[in-house]
Amino acid sequence: MNGGIEVRSFVADYIGEGTCTATAVAEDGTKLTAERDAKPDATTTVCPPIMIEGVTAGTWKVTATFQNSERAGTSAPESVEVHE
């Protein structure tokens, strides 16, 4: 998306509330984050789409994190190529 990376994620085998955080780290070390409240679903916990804004052209490593008082976890990083 223009100047942004949209991140979608969910927490398998857990139903509850919490905070979803999306983090993007550029090759030069620039770090951008955005967060949204997680929503419990029938069989999972869904993180609504999170838009990380302010990204520039280049390769970014993106992770999704979920956290509440009972659970916490971070996804494996995914490489995203951003073009101008």
HELIX and SHEET records of a PDB file:
SHEET    1   A 3 GLY A   4  ALA A  12  0                                        
SHEET    2   A 3 THR A  44  GLU A  53 -1                                        
SHEET    3   A 3 LYS A  39  PRO A  40 -1                                        
SHEET    1   B 4 LYS A  31  ASP A  37  0                                        
SHEET    2   B 4 THR A  19  ALA A  26 -1                                        
SHEET    3   B 4 GLY A  58  GLN A  67 -1                                        
SHEET    4   B 4 ALA A  72  THR A  74 -1                                        
SHEET    1   C 4 LYS A  31  ASP A  37  0                                        
SHEET    2   C 4 THR A  19  ALA A  26 -1                                        
SHEET    3   C 4 GLY A  58  GLN A  67 -1                                        
SHEET    4   C 4 GLU A  78  VAL A  82 -1                                        
END                                                                             
